[in-house]
Amino acid sequence: MPMKRHRAIWGILGALLVILAAGCASDGAKLRKSAYGAFGAYVAAEEAAAVVVKDKAVPARVVIEIQKAVQVAAPVAEALYHDLTRFAQAQDEIAAIYDAGGEPGEARLTALAQYFTALQDSYSQSADAIAALVALVKGR
Amino acid sequence: MELAAIIGIILKTGPQAVSGIIHLINDLKGEPPTQAQIDSFWARHQSAYADIMMEDPDTHAKD
């Protein structure tokens, strides 16, 4: 009986992981696009900022202000990039395993769920820093 | 025993369901960004970041 219970518990955990992975797959595609869009928006703002600071008519005060804003926002955007890359690679690897008719195993599915949560966190954290830089550049 | 059997079926059919869901979502909403697309933004970020940080404020007009 304990053996059956043990198997049943592992079975339930496995089923939950599959359900979680399914949730990550649907929400994951959306989050992956949103995070990519946010990182792209940051890069566009950064490129616009680069044009502004290269203009010698722009006062030194403004150049320093933009440099400080970029120093704050860049690490946040870079964390977003790294989390996005890690999640995208894990998701693609799992999709490839399923496509080949295999099963990724619990370790991969658990890791995917963790990467999903990390990407969600860095995506929400990046919003303010990116918006601040975008607003700063737009104001110039 | 029955519970274990049901869970066994779920575990066997789950991967196909997940794969189907992934394909369905991709079909419905378009493919998510590829690593090459993400890395392209990364390269642009590094270039823009270097341009901004290397700019010397002393070469600009004072207020």
N, CA and C atoms of all chains as a GROMACS GRO file, in nm:
protein
  609
    1MET      N    1   0.082  -0.123   0.000
    1MET     CA    2   0.000   0.000   0.000
    1MET      C    3   0.085   0.127   0.000
    2PRO      N    4   0.190   0.133   0.088
    2PRO     CA    5   0.275   0.254   0.082
    2PRO      C    6   0.339   0.274  -0.054
    3MET      N    7   0.373   0.162  -0.121
    3MET     CA    8   0.435   0.169  -0.255
    3MET      C    9   0.337   0.230  -0.356
    4LYS      N   10   0.209   0.185  -0.347
    4LYS     CA   11   0.105   0.239  -0.437
    4LYS      C   12   0.084   0.387  -0.410
    5ARG      N   13   0.084   0.422  -0.281
    5ARG     CA   14   0.063   0.562  -0.245
    5ARG      C   15   0.179   0.647  -0.297
    6HIS      N   16   0.298   0.592  -0.282
    6HIS     CA   17   0.419   0.661  -0.329
    6HIS      C   18   0.410   0.687  -0.480
    7ARG      N   19   0.370   0.582  -0.552
    7ARG     CA   20   0.356   0.596  -0.699
    7ARG      C   21   0.250   0.698  -0.736
    8ALA      N   22   0.139   0.691  -0.661
    8ALA     CA   23   0.028   0.784  -0.689
    8ALA      C   24   0.071   0.928  -0.666
    9ILE      N   25   0.146   0.951  -0.558
    9ILE     CA   26   0.192   1.087  -0.528
    9ILE      C   27   0.283   1.137  -0.640
   10TRP      N   28   0.376   1.051  -0.682
   10TRP     CA   29   0.465   1.091  -0.792
   10TRP      C   30   0.388   1.113  -0.922
   11GLY      N   31   0.285   1.030  -0.939
   11GLY     CA   32   0.201   1.045  -1.058
   11GLY      C   33   0.129   1.178  -1.058
   12ILE      N   34   0.076   1.217  -0.940
   12ILE     CA   35   0.006   1.346  -0.929
   12ILE      C   36   0.104   1.460  -0.955
   13LEU      N   37   0.223   1.449  -0.895
   13LEU     CA   38   0.325   1.554  -0.915
   13LEU      C   39   0.362   1.566  -1.063
   14GLY      N   40   0.375   1.450  -1.127
   14GLY     CA   41   0.408   1.449  -1.270
   14GLY      C   42   0.298   1.515  -1.352
   15ALA      N   43   0.172   1.480  -1.318
   15ALA     CA   44   0.058   1.537  -1.391
   15ALA      C   45   0.053   1.688  -1.371
   16LEU      N   46   0.080   1.731  -1.247
   16LEU     CA   47   0.080   1.875  -1.219
   16LEU      C   48   0.188   1.947  -1.300
   17LEU      N   49   0.302   1.881  -1.314
   17LEU     CA   50   0.410   1.941  -1.394
   17LEU      C   51   0.371   1.955  -1.539
   18VAL      N   52   0.301   1.852  -1.591
   18VAL     CA   53   0.255   1.859  -1.730
   18VAL      C   54   0.156   1.974  -1.748
   19ILE      N   55   0.064   1.986  -1.649
   19ILE     CA   56  -0.035   2.096  -1.655
   19ILE      C   57   0.036   2.231  -1.646
   20LEU      N   58   0.135   2.238  -1.556
   20LEU     CA   59   0.212   2.362  -1.539
   20LEU      C   60   0.287   2.396  -1.668
   21ALA      N   61   0.343   2.293  -1.730
   21ALA     CA   62   0.416   2.315  -1.856
   21ALA      C   63   0.320   2.363  -1.964
   22ALA      N   64   0.199   2.307  -1.965
   22ALA     CA   65   0.099   2.352  -2.063
   22ALA      C   66   0.064   2.498  -2.042
   23GLY      N   67   0.052   2.535  -1.913
   23GLY     CA   68   0.024   2.675  -1.879
   23GLY      C   69   0.137   2.764  -1.921
   24CYS      N   70   0.261   2.718  -1.897
   24CYS     CA   71   0.379   2.796  -1.937
   24CYS      C   72   0.386   2.810  -2.089
   25ALA      N   73   0.343   2.704  -2.158
   25ALA     CA   74   0.351   2.708  -2.305
   25ALA      C   75   0.258   2.815  -2.360
   26SER      N   76   0.136   2.823  -2.304
   26SER     CA   77   0.042   2.923  -2.355
   26SER      C   78   0.080   3.062  -2.307
   27ASP      N   79   0.102   3.076  -2.176
   27ASP     CA   80   0.140   3.206  -2.123
   27ASP      C   81   0.283   3.239  -2.167
   28GLY      N   82   0.364   3.135  -2.183
   28GLY     CA   83   0.504   3.155  -2.219
   28GLY      C   84   0.521   3.222  -2.352
   29ALA      N   85   0.444   3.181  -2.452
   29ALA     CA   86   0.456   3.243  -2.584
   29ALA      C   87   0.421   3.391  -2.576
   30LYS      N   88   0.318   3.422  -2.497
   30LYS     CA   89   0.276   3.561  -2.482
   30LYS      C   90   0.382   3.642  -2.406
   31LEU      N   91   0.430   3.583  -2.296
   31LEU     CA   92   0.532   3.652  -2.215
   31LEU      C   93   0.660   3.672  -2.295
   32ARG      N   94   0.695   3.572  -2.374
   32ARG     CA   95   0.817   3.579  -2.456
   32ARG      C   96   0.807   3.697  -2.554
   33LYS      N   97   0.691   3.712  -2.613
   33LYS     CA   98   0.671   3.824  -2.707
   33LYS      C   99   0.671   3.957  -2.634
   34SER      N  100   0.604   3.962  -2.517
   34SER     CA  101   0.598   4.087  -2.441
   34SER      C  102   0.737   4.129  -2.395
   35ALA      N  103   0.814   4.033  -2.344
   35ALA     CA  104   0.949   4.063  -2.296
   35ALA      C  105   1.038   4.108  -2.412
   36TYR      N  106   1.023   4.042  -2.526
   36TYR     CA  107   1.098   4.079  -2.646
   36TYR      C  108   1.061   4.222  -2.689
   37GLY      N  109   0.931   4.251  -2.684
   37GLY     CA  110   0.885   4.385  -2.720
   37GLY      C  111   0.940   4.490  -2.625
   38ALA      N  112   0.944   4.458  -2.495
   38ALA     CA  113   0.996   4.552  -2.395
   38ALA      C  114   1.146   4.575  -2.417
   39PHE      N  115   1.217   4.468  -2.441
   39PHE     CA  116   1.362   4.482  -2.464
   39PHE      C  117   1.387   4.562  -2.592
   40GLY      N  118   1.307   4.535  -2.694
   40GLY     CA  119   1.318   4.610  -2.820
   40GLY      C  120   1.289   4.758  -2.800
   41ALA      N  121   1.190   4.788  -2.717
   41ALA     CA  122   1.155   4.928  -2.688
   41ALA      C  123   1.270   4.997  -2.616
   42TYR      N  124   1.333   4.923  -2.526
   42TYR     CA  125   1.448   4.979  -2.454
   42TYR      C  126   1.562   5.009  -2.551
   43VAL      N  127   1.591   4.915  -2.639
   43VAL     CA  128   1.701   4.933  -2.735
   43VAL      C  129   1.673   5.052  -2.826
   44ALA      N  130   1.549   5.065  -2.869
   44ALA     CA  131   1.511   5.179  -2.954
   44ALA      C  132   1.532   5.310  -2.879
   45ALA      N  133   1.494   5.314  -2.752
   45ALA     CA  134   1.513   5.435  -2.670
   45ALA      C  135   1.662   5.463  -2.652
   46GLU      N  136   1.739   5.359  -2.633
   46GLU     CA  137   1.884   5.373  -2.615
   46GLU      C  138   1.949   5.427  -2.744
   47GLU      N  139   1.903   5.378  -2.858
   47GLU     CA  140   1.957   5.426  -2.986
   47GLU      C  141   1.920   5.573  -3.009
   48ALA      N  142   1.798   5.608  -2.969
   48ALA     CA  143   1.756   5.748  -2.980
   48ALA      C  144   1.840   5.834  -2.886
   49ALA      N  145   1.869   5.781  -2.768
   49ALA     CA  146   1.952   5.854  -2.670
   49ALA      C  147   2.093   5.874  -2.725
   50ALA      N  148   2.144   5.773  -2.796
   50ALA     CA  149   2.279   5.782  -2.853
   50ALA      C  150   2.286   5.895  -2.956
   51VAL      N  151   2.179   5.911  -3.033
   51VAL     CA  152   2.173   6.020  -3.132
   51VAL      C  153   2.173   6.155  -3.060
   52VAL      N  154   2.097   6.164  -2.952
   52VAL     CA  155   2.086   6.290  -2.876
   52VAL      C  156   2.222   6.329  -2.818
   53VAL      N  157   2.289   6.235  -2.752
   53VAL     CA  158   2.416   6.271  -2.686
   53VAL      C  159   2.528   6.303  -2.785
   54LYS      N  160   2.516   6.255  -2.908
   54LYS     CA  161   2.620   6.283  -3.007
   54LYS      C  162   2.607   6.423  -3.066
   55ASP      N  163   2.491   6.481  -3.045
   55ASP     CA  164   2.467   6.616  -3.096
   55ASP      C  165   2.538   6.717  -3.004
   56LYS      N  166   2.640   6.781  -3.057
   56LYS     CA  167   2.722   6.873  -2.975
   56LYS      C  168   2.644   6.996  -2.928
   57ALA      N  169   2.530   7.021  -2.993
   57ALA     CA  170   2.447   7.135  -2.951
   57ALA      C  171   2.372   7.103  -2.821
   58VAL      N  172   2.364   6.976  -2.790
   58VAL     CA  173   2.295   6.936  -2.667
   58VAL      C  174   2.384   6.970  -2.547
   59PRO      N  175   2.330   7.037  -2.445
   59PRO     CA  176   2.411   7.076  -2.330
   59PRO      C  177   2.471   6.957  -2.254
   60ALA      N  178   2.585   6.981  -2.192
   60ALA     CA  179   2.655   6.877  -2.115
   60ALA      C  180   2.565   6.819  -2.006
   61ARG      N  181   2.484   6.905  -1.945
   61ARG     CA  182   2.393   6.861  -1.838
   61ARG      C  183   2.300   6.751  -1.887
   62VAL      N  184   2.250   6.768  -2.009
   62VAL     CA  185   2.156   6.670  -2.065
   62VAL      C  186   2.229   6.538  -2.095
   63VAL      N  187   2.351   6.549  -2.146
   63VAL     CA  188   2.430   6.429  -2.177
   63VAL      C  189   2.452   6.348  -2.048
   64ILE      N  190   2.488   6.418  -1.942
   64ILE     CA  191   2.512   6.351  -1.813
   64ILE      C  192   2.382   6.287  -1.761
   65GLU      N  193   2.273   6.360  -1.779
   65GLU     CA  194   2.142   6.310  -1.733
   65GLU      C  195   2.107   6.179  -1.806
   66ILE      N  196   2.129   6.177  -1.936
   66ILE     CA  197   2.099   6.057  -2.015
   66ILE      C  198   2.194   5.943  -1.977
   67GLN      N  199   2.321   5.974  -1.959
   67GLN     CA  200   2.416   5.870  -1.921
   67GLN      C  201   2.378   5.806  -1.787
   68LYS      N  202   2.334   5.888  -1.693
   68LYS     CA  203   2.292   5.835  -1.563
   68LYS      C  204   2.168   5.747  -1.577
   69ALA      N  205   2.074   5.791  -1.659
   69ALA     CA  206   1.949   5.714  -1.678
   69ALA      C  207   1.979   5.579  -1.744
   70VAL      N  208   2.073   5.581  -1.840
   70VAL     CA  209   2.109   5.456  -1.908
   70VAL      C  210   2.182   5.362  -1.812
   71GLN      N  211   2.264   5.420  -1.726
   71GLN     CA  212   2.337   5.336  -1.629
   71GLN      C  213   2.241   5.265  -1.534
   72VAL      N  214   2.128   5.328  -1.506
   72VAL     CA  215   2.027   5.266  -1.419
   72VAL      C  216   1.945   5.163  -1.497
   73ALA      N  217   1.906   5.198  -1.618
   73ALA     CA  218   1.814   5.113  -1.696
   73ALA      C  219   1.883   4.993  -1.761
   74ALA      N  220   2.008   5.011  -1.803
   74ALA     CA  221   2.076   4.904  -1.878
   74ALA      C  222   2.084   4.771  -1.802
   75PRO      N  223   2.125   4.771  -1.674
   75PRO     CA  224   2.130   4.641  -1.604
   75PRO      C  225   1.994   4.572  -1.595
   76VAL      N  226   1.888   4.653  -1.582
   76VAL     CA  227   1.752   4.597  -1.575
   76VAL      C  228   1.716   4.533  -1.710
   77ALA      N  229   1.747   4.606  -1.818
   77ALA     CA  230   1.717   4.555  -1.952
   77ALA      C  231   1.802   4.432  -1.982
   78GLU      N  232   1.926   4.432  -1.934
   78GLU     CA  233   2.014   4.317  -1.959
   78GLU      C  234   1.966   4.193  -1.884
   79ALA      N  235   1.915   4.215  -1.761
   79ALA     CA  236   1.857   4.102  -1.686
   79ALA      C  237   1.737   4.046  -1.761
   80LEU      N  238   1.659   4.135  -1.820
   80LEU     CA  239   1.543   4.093  -1.899
   80LEU      C  240   1.589   4.009  -2.018
   81TYR      N  241   1.694   4.056  -2.086
   81TYR     CA  242   1.748   3.982  -2.200
   81TYR      C  243   1.793   3.842  -2.158
   82HIS      N  244   1.868   3.834  -2.048
   82HIS     CA  245   1.921   3.704  -2.004
   82HIS      C  246   1.808   3.609  -1.964
   83ASP      N  247   1.708   3.661  -1.894
   83ASP     CA  248   1.596   3.575  -1.854
   83ASP      C  249   1.514   3.532  -1.976
   84LEU      N  250   1.500   3.624  -2.071
   84LEU     CA  251   1.426   3.592  -2.194
   84LEU      C  252   1.498   3.483  -2.273
   85THR      N  253   1.630   3.498  -2.286
   85THR     CA  254   1.710   3.400  -2.359
   85THR      C  255   1.702   3.262  -2.294
   86ARG      N  256   1.716   3.261  -2.161
   86ARG     CA  257   1.714   3.134  -2.088
   86ARG      C  258   1.579   3.064  -2.102
   87PHE      N  259   1.471   3.141  -2.092
   87PHE     CA  260   1.338   3.083  -2.104
   87PHE      C  261   1.312   3.034  -2.247
   88ALA      N  262   1.349   3.118  -2.344
   88ALA     CA  263   1.325   3.083  -2.485
   88ALA      C  264   1.399   2.956  -2.523
   89GLN      N  265   1.524   2.944  -2.478
   89GLN     CA  266   1.603   2.824  -2.511
   89GLN      C  267   1.542   2.700  -2.447
   90ALA      N  268   1.501   2.713  -2.320
   90ALA     CA  269   1.442   2.598  -2.250
   90ALA      C  270   1.310   2.558  -2.316
   91GLN      N  271   1.231   2.658  -2.354
   91GLN     CA  272   1.102   2.630  -2.418
   91GLN      C  273   1.122   2.563  -2.554
   92ASP      N  274   1.219   2.613  -2.631
   92ASP     CA  275   1.247   2.554  -2.763
   92ASP      C  276   1.299   2.411  -2.752
   93GLU      N  277   1.385   2.389  -2.652
   93GLU     CA  278   1.440   2.254  -2.632
   93GLU      C  279   1.328   2.156  -2.598
   94ILE      N  280   1.237   2.198  -2.512
   94ILE     CA  281   1.127   2.110  -2.472
   94ILE      C  282   1.033   2.084  -2.591
   95ALA      N  283   1.007   2.189  -2.668
   95ALA     CA  284   0.921   2.173  -2.786
   95ALA      C  285   0.985   2.076  -2.885
   96ALA      N  286   1.118   2.084  -2.900
   96ALA     CA  287   1.189   1.994  -2.993
   96ALA      C  288   1.182   1.850  -2.945
   97ILE      N  289   1.191   1.832  -2.813
   97ILE     CA  290   1.182   1.696  -2.757
   97ILE      C  291   1.043   1.638  -2.783
   98TYR      N  292   0.940   1.720  -2.761
   98TYR     CA  293   0.803   1.674  -2.787
   98TYR      C  294   0.784   1.644  -2.936
   99ASP      N  295   0.839   1.730  -3.021
   99ASP     CA  296   0.827   1.710  -3.166
   99ASP      C  297   0.890   1.578  -3.209
  100ALA      N  298   0.999   1.541  -3.138
  100ALA     CA  299   1.069   1.416  -3.172
  100ALA      C  300   1.001   1.295  -3.108
  101GLY      N  301   0.889   1.320  -3.038
  101GLY     CA  302   0.814   1.210  -2.977
  101GLY      C  303   0.865   1.170  -2.840
  102GLY      N  304   0.958   1.249  -2.785
  102GLY     CA  305   1.013   1.215  -2.654
  102GLY      C  306   0.942   1.287  -2.542
  103GLU      N  307   0.995   1.268  -2.423
  103GLU     CA  308   0.941   1.336  -2.305
  103GLU      C  309   1.056   1.408  -2.236
  104PRO      N  310   1.038   1.535  -2.204
  104PRO     CA  311   1.149   1.614  -2.150
  104PRO      C  312   1.191   1.578  -2.009
  105GLY      N  313   1.102   1.518  -1.933
  105GLY     CA  314   1.135   1.482  -1.795
  105GLY      C  315   1.102   1.595  -1.699
  106GLU      N  316   1.092   1.558  -1.572
  106GLU     CA  317   1.049   1.652  -1.470
  106GLU      C  318   1.148   1.765  -1.450
  107ALA      N  319   1.276   1.734  -1.458
  107ALA     CA  320   1.379   1.836  -1.430
  107ALA      C  321   1.366   1.952  -1.528
  108ARG      N  322   1.349   1.921  -1.657
  108ARG     CA  323   1.336   2.027  -1.759
  108ARG      C  324   1.208   2.107  -1.739
  109LEU      N  325   1.099   2.036  -1.710
  109LEU     CA  326   0.971   2.105  -1.692
  109LEU      C  327   0.973   2.195  -1.569
  110THR      N  328   1.037   2.147  -1.464
  110THR     CA  329   1.050   2.229  -1.342
  110THR      C  330   1.134   2.352  -1.371
  111ALA      N  331   1.245   2.330  -1.443
  111ALA     CA  332   1.333   2.443  -1.477
  111ALA      C  333   1.258   2.544  -1.563
  112LEU      N  334   1.177   2.495  -1.658
  112LEU     CA  335   1.100   2.586  -1.744
  112LEU      C  336   1.006   2.673  -1.660
  113ALA      N  337   0.941   2.611  -1.563
  113ALA     CA  338   0.849   2.686  -1.476
  113ALA      C  339   0.926   2.792  -1.397
  114GLN      N  340   1.046   2.756  -1.351
  114GLN     CA  341   1.128   2.854  -1.276
  114GLN      C  342   1.173   2.969  -1.365
  115TYR      N  343   1.212   2.936  -1.488
  115TYR     CA  344   1.258   3.040  -1.582
  115TYR      C  345   1.142   3.133  -1.619
  116PHE      N  346   1.022   3.073  -1.628
  116PHE     CA  347   0.903   3.151  -1.660
  116PHE      C  348   0.878   3.255  -1.550
  117THR      N  349   0.886   3.210  -1.425
  117THR     CA  350   0.864   3.301  -1.311
  117THR      C  351   0.971   3.411  -1.309
  118ALA      N  352   1.096   3.372  -1.335
  118ALA     CA  353   1.206   3.470  -1.335
  118ALA      C  354   1.184   3.574  -1.444
  119LEU      N  355   1.140   3.527  -1.561
  119LEU     CA  356   1.116   3.620  -1.673
  119LEU      C  357   0.999   3.713  -1.642
  120GLN      N  358   0.897   3.659  -1.579
  120GLN     CA  359   0.783   3.742  -1.538
  120GLN      C  360   0.830   3.854  -1.445
  121ASP      N  361   0.916   3.818  -1.350
  121ASP     CA  362   0.967   3.916  -1.252
  121ASP      C  363   1.051   4.023  -1.321
  122SER      N  364   1.145   3.981  -1.403
  122SER     CA  365   1.233   4.080  -1.466
  122SER      C  366   1.156   4.165  -1.567
  123TYR      N  367   1.052   4.107  -1.628
  123TYR     CA  368   0.969   4.184  -1.722
  123TYR      C  369   0.894   4.295  -1.648
  124SER      N  370   0.836   4.259  -1.532
  124SER     CA  371   0.761   4.361  -1.457
  124SER      C  372   0.856   4.466  -1.398
  125GLN      N  373   0.976   4.423  -1.358
  125GLN     CA  374   1.073   4.518  -1.302
  125GLN      C  375   1.128   4.612  -1.410
  126SER      N  376   1.135   4.563  -1.532
  126SER     CA  377   1.196   4.642  -1.639
  126SER      C  378   1.105   4.757  -1.684
  127ALA      N  379   0.976   4.743  -1.661
  127ALA     CA  380   0.880   4.842  -1.714
  127ALA      C  381   0.913   4.984  -1.670
  128ASP      N  382   0.938   5.004  -1.542
  128ASP     CA  383   0.964   5.139  -1.490
  128ASP      C  384   1.094   5.197  -1.545
  129ALA      N  385   1.199   5.116  -1.539
  129ALA     CA  386   1.330   5.164  -1.584
  129ALA      C  387   1.328   5.199  -1.732
  130ILE      N  388   1.262   5.115  -1.810
  130ILE     CA  389   1.254   5.139  -1.954
  130ILE      C  390   1.167   5.262  -1.983
  131ALA      N  391   1.055   5.273  -1.913
  131ALA     CA  392   0.964   5.387  -1.933
  131ALA      C  393   1.035   5.518  -1.898
  132ALA      N  394   1.118   5.516  -1.793
  132ALA     CA  395   1.190   5.636  -1.752
  132ALA      C  396   1.286   5.683  -1.861
  133LEU      N  397   1.356   5.588  -1.922
  133LEU     CA  398   1.451   5.623  -2.029
  133LEU      C  399   1.376   5.672  -2.153
  134VAL      N  400   1.268   5.602  -2.186
  134VAL     CA  401   1.188   5.642  -2.302
  134VAL      C  402   1.136   5.785  -2.282
  135ALA      N  403   1.085   5.815  -2.162
  135ALA     CA  404   1.031   5.948  -2.133
  135ALA      C  405   1.141   6.053  -2.142
  136LEU      N  406   1.258   6.019  -2.092
  136LEU     CA  407   1.371   6.112  -2.094
  136LEU      C  408   1.412   6.147  -2.238
  137VAL      N  409   1.420   6.045  -2.320
  137VAL     CA  410   1.462   6.065  -2.460
  137VAL      C  411   1.354   6.138  -2.538
  138LYS      N  412   1.229   6.102  -2.511
  138LYS     CA  413   1.118   6.167  -2.582
  138LYS      C  414   1.109   6.315  -2.548
  139GLY      N  415   1.154   6.350  -2.427
  139GLY     CA  416   1.149   6.489  -2.385
  139GLY      C  417   1.254   6.575  -2.452
  140ARG      N  418   1.346   6.512  -2.525
  140ARG     CA  419   1.455   6.588  -2.590
  140ARG      C  420   1.424   6.617  -2.736
  141MET      N  421  -0.485   0.192  -0.699
  141MET     CA  422  -0.439   0.132  -0.826
  141MET      C  423  -0.503   0.204  -0.945
  142GLU      N  424  -0.635   0.226  -0.932
  142GLU     CA  425  -0.707   0.297  -1.039
  142GLU      C  426  -0.651   0.438  -1.060
  143LEU      N  427  -0.623   0.502  -0.946
  143LEU     CA  428  -0.570   0.639  -0.952
  143LEU      C  429  -0.436   0.641  -1.025
  144ALA      N  430  -0.352   0.543  -0.989
  144ALA     CA  431  -0.221   0.534  -1.054
  144ALA      C  432  -0.237   0.513  -1.204
  145ALA      N  433  -0.335   0.431  -1.242
  145ALA     CA  434  -0.359   0.403  -1.384
  145ALA      C  435  -0.404   0.530  -1.458
  146ILE      N  436  -0.494   0.605  -1.394
  146ILE     CA  437  -0.543   0.730  -1.455
  146ILE      C  438  -0.429   0.829  -1.474
  147ILE      N  439  -0.348   0.841  -1.367
  147ILE     CA  440  -0.234   0.934  -1.374
  147ILE      C  441  -0.135   0.890  -1.481
  148GLY      N  442  -0.120   0.757  -1.490
  148GLY     CA  443  -0.032   0.703  -1.594
  148GLY      C  444  -0.078   0.745  -1.734
  149ILE      N  445  -0.209   0.740  -1.756
  149ILE     CA  446  -0.265   0.782  -1.887
  149ILE      C  447  -0.240   0.930  -1.909
  150ILE      N  448  -0.263   1.009  -1.802
  150ILE     CA  449  -0.240   1.154  -1.814
  150ILE      C  450  -0.094   1.180  -1.850
  151LEU      N  451  -0.004   1.108  -1.781
  151LEU     CA  452   0.139   1.129  -1.807
  151LEU      C  453   0.178   1.088  -1.948
  152LYS      N  454   0.110   0.983  -2.000
  152LYS     CA  455   0.142   0.937  -2.136
  152LYS      C  456   0.086   1.033  -2.242
  153THR      N  457  -0.033   1.084  -2.216
  153THR     CA  458  -0.096   1.170  -2.317
  153THR      C  459  -0.059   1.318  -2.298
  154GLY      N  460  -0.013   1.352  -2.178
  154GLY     CA  461   0.021   1.491  -2.148
  154GLY      C  462   0.117   1.554  -2.246
  155PRO      N  463   0.231   1.490  -2.274
  155PRO     CA  464   0.328   1.551  -2.365
  155PRO      C  465   0.271   1.586  -2.502
  156GLN      N  466   0.186   1.494  -2.556
  156GLN     CA  467   0.124   1.523  -2.685
  156GLN      C  468   0.030   1.644  -2.674
  157ALA      N  469  -0.040   1.651  -2.558
  157ALA     CA  470  -0.130   1.764  -2.537
  157ALA      C  471  -0.052   1.894  -2.530
  158VAL      N  472   0.060   1.890  -2.457
  158VAL     CA  473   0.143   2.011  -2.444
  158VAL      C  474   0.198   2.051  -2.581
  159SER      N  475   0.247   1.953  -2.655
  159SER     CA  476   0.300   1.981  -2.788
  159SER      C  477   0.194   2.043  -2.877
  160GLY      N  478   0.073   1.985  -2.868
  160GLY     CA  479  -0.039   2.037  -2.947
  160GLY      C  480  -0.073   2.179  -2.909
  161ILE      N  481  -0.068   2.204  -2.778
  161ILE     CA  482  -0.100   2.340  -2.730
  161ILE      C  483   0.005   2.439  -2.782
  162ILE      N  484   0.133   2.399  -2.774
  162ILE     CA  485   0.241   2.487  -2.821
  162ILE      C  486   0.221   2.522  -2.968
  163HIS      N  487   0.192   2.419  -3.049
  163HIS     CA  488   0.172   2.443  -3.193
  163HIS      C  489   0.048   2.528  -3.219
  164LEU      N  490  -0.057   2.499  -3.143
  164LEU     CA  491  -0.182   2.573  -3.161
  164LEU      C  492  -0.160   2.721  -3.132
  165ILE      N  493  -0.093   2.748  -3.020
  165ILE     CA  494  -0.070   2.888  -2.982
  165ILE      C  495   0.020   2.958  -3.084
  166ASN      N  496   0.124   2.886  -3.127
  166ASN     CA  497   0.213   2.944  -3.228
  166ASN      C  498   0.137   2.976  -3.357
  167ASP      N  499   0.049   2.884  -3.394
  167ASP     CA  500  -0.030   2.905  -3.516
  167ASP      C  501  -0.126   3.022  -3.501
  168LEU      N  502  -0.188   3.030  -3.382
  168LEU     CA  503  -0.287   3.135  -3.359
  168LEU      C  504  -0.225   3.274  -3.346
  169LYS      N  505  -0.112   3.280  -3.281
  169LYS     CA  506  -0.055   3.409  -3.248
  169LYS      C  507   0.076   3.439  -3.320
  170GLY      N  508   0.119   3.355  -3.408
  170GLY     CA  509   0.246   3.376  -3.475
  170GLY      C  510   0.359   3.324  -3.388
  171GLU      N  511   0.473   3.301  -3.450
  171GLU     CA  512   0.586   3.244  -3.378
  171GLU      C  513   0.644   3.344  -3.278
  172PRO      N  514   0.686   3.295  -3.163
  172PRO     CA  515   0.755   3.385  -3.070
  172PRO      C  516   0.892   3.423  -3.127
  173PRO      N  517   0.954   3.528  -3.073
  173PRO     CA  518   1.083   3.570  -3.128
  173PRO      C  519   1.189   3.460  -3.118
  174THR      N  520   1.270   3.451  -3.222
  174THR     CA  521   1.378   3.351  -3.221
  174THR      C  522   1.497   3.406  -3.144
  175GLN      N  523   1.590   3.319  -3.112
  175GLN     CA  524   1.711   3.362  -3.041
  175GLN      C  525   1.791   3.459  -3.126
  176ALA      N  526   1.791   3.438  -3.258
  176ALA     CA  527   1.864   3.530  -3.347
  176ALA      C  528   1.804   3.670  -3.341
  177GLN      N  529   1.673   3.679  -3.334
  177GLN     CA  530   1.606   3.810  -3.324
  177GLN      C  531   1.640   3.877  -3.191
  178ILE      N  532   1.637   3.799  -3.086
  178ILE     CA  533   1.668   3.852  -2.952
  178ILE      C  534   1.814   3.900  -2.948
  179ASP      N  535   1.902   3.820  -3.005
  179ASP     CA  536   2.046   3.855  -3.005
  179ASP      C  537   2.074   3.977  -3.092
  180SER      N  538   1.992   3.996  -3.194
  180SER     CA  539   2.008   4.114  -3.280
  180SER      C  540   1.986   4.242  -3.197
  181PHE      N  541   1.885   4.239  -3.113
  181PHE     CA  542   1.859   4.353  -3.023
  181PHE      C  543   1.974   4.371  -2.924
  182TRP      N  544   2.029   4.259  -2.880
  182TRP     CA  545   2.140   4.264  -2.784
  182TRP      C  546   2.260   4.337  -2.844
  183ALA      N  547   2.290   4.302  -2.969
  183ALA     CA  548   2.403   4.366  -3.038
  183ALA      C  549   2.379   4.515  -3.054
  184ARG      N  550   2.255   4.551  -3.088
  184ARG     CA  551   2.221   4.693  -3.103
  184ARG      C  552   2.230   4.765  -2.968
  185HIS      N  553   2.190   4.697  -2.862
  185HIS     CA  554   2.200   4.755  -2.727
  185HIS      C  555   2.347   4.785  -2.692
  186GLN      N  556   2.433   4.688  -2.717
  186GLN     CA  557   2.575   4.707  -2.683
  186GLN      C  558   2.636   4.824  -2.758
  187SER      N  559   2.599   4.836  -2.885
  187SER     CA  560   2.651   4.945  -2.968
  187SER      C  561   2.601   5.081  -2.917
  188ALA      N  562   2.471   5.090  -2.892
  188ALA     CA  563   2.412   5.217  -2.845
  188ALA      C  564   2.464   5.253  -2.706
  189TYR      N  565   2.476   5.153  -2.621
  189TYR     CA  566   2.524   5.177  -2.484
  189TYR      C  567   2.667   5.234  -2.488
  190ALA      N  568   2.750   5.173  -2.572
  190ALA     CA  569   2.889   5.220  -2.584
  190ALA      C  570   2.892   5.364  -2.637
  191ASP      N  571   2.809   5.392  -2.736
  191ASP     CA  572   2.803   5.528  -2.793
  191ASP      C  573   2.767   5.631  -2.686
  192ILE      N  574   2.670   5.598  -2.604
  192ILE     CA  575   2.624   5.692  -2.500
  192ILE      C  576   2.730   5.712  -2.393
  193MET      N  577   2.786   5.603  -2.345
  193MET     CA  578   2.881   5.613  -2.234
  193MET      C  579   3.017   5.672  -2.276
  194MET      N  580   3.050   5.656  -2.403
  194MET     CA  581   3.179   5.708  -2.450
  194MET      C  582   3.173   5.858  -2.483
  195GLU      N  583   3.050   5.909  -2.489
  195GLU     CA  584   3.037   6.052  -2.521
  195GLU      C  585   3.090   6.136  -2.404
  196ASP      N  586   3.176   6.229  -2.434
  196ASP     CA  587   3.236   6.314  -2.330
  196ASP      C  588   3.152   6.441  -2.312
  197PRO      N  589   3.089   6.458  -2.196
  197PRO     CA  590   3.004   6.578  -2.174
  197PRO      C  591   3.084   6.708  -2.185
  198ASP      N  592   3.214   6.701  -2.160
  198ASP     CA  593   3.298   6.822  -2.165
  198ASP      C  594   3.309   6.878  -2.307
  199THR      N  595   3.276   6.797  -2.406
  199THR     CA  596   3.282   6.845  -2.545
  199THR      C  597   3.150   6.913  -2.584
  200HIS      N  598   3.057   6.920  -2.490
  200HIS     CA  599   2.926   6.982  -2.517
  200HIS      C  600   2.916   7.120  -2.454
  201ALA      N  601   2.818   7.194  -2.503
  201ALA     CA  602   2.797   7.330  -2.453
  201ALA      C  603   2.756   7.327  -2.306
  202LYS      N  604   2.798   7.432  -2.234
  202LYS     CA  605   2.754   7.446  -2.094
  202LYS      C  606   2.622   7.522  -2.094
  203ASP      N  607   2.542   7.499  -1.989
  203ASP     CA  608   2.415   7.572  -1.977
  203ASP      C  609   2.438   7.719  -1.948
   0.00000   0.00000   0.00000
